[in-house]
Amino acid sequence: MKKAMDADEIKDVLKANPEWNLKDGKLIRKWSFKDFIQAMAFVNRVATLAEAAGHHPDIDIRYNHVVLGLVSHDAGGITQRDASMANKLSKEFPTA
Ligand SMILES: C[C@H](O)[C@H](O)[C@H]1CNC2=NC(N)=NC(=O)C2=N1
């Protein structure tokens, strides 16, 4: 298990991944779509990617908006695994 990052380390992650924000101890980013079906298609692609990586985002789906939250539940904070996943998600899904 990787150890949770401190505030300075998280700040560096946010600088390197400007689409992501820190909220409630998680890295979060929102994607918006034309409709619910498109949002769900996105969620399913995220699920495949997450399963392959063995690291699973918290997912909040509201009609055509999806917010992904990254935190390492086992470490009780944000780890390098979350930073890597943020990077991967932004590369795979640059915009909605
Ligand atoms: C065994 C397996 O690696 C763990 O259960 C993983 C799976 N995916 C996970 N995802 C997230 N976000 N946090 C975890 O602690 C976590 N644990």
The ligand as an ORCA input file, in Angstrom:
! r2SCAN-3c Opt
* xyz 0 1
  C      -7.039     -5.517     -3.696
  C      -7.267     -4.230     -4.434
  O      -6.086     -3.757     -5.001
  C      -7.825     -3.167     -3.521
  O      -9.047     -3.581     -2.966
  C      -7.977     -1.841     -4.216
  C      -8.960     -1.839     -5.351
  N      -9.266     -0.491     -5.793
  C      -9.150      0.550     -4.960
  N      -9.504      1.770     -5.350
  C      -9.431      2.805     -4.534
  N      -9.785      4.018     -4.975
  N      -8.980      2.666     -3.279
  C      -8.569      1.495     -2.789
  O      -8.147      1.409     -1.640
  C      -8.644      0.365     -3.643
  N      -8.239     -0.819     -3.259
*
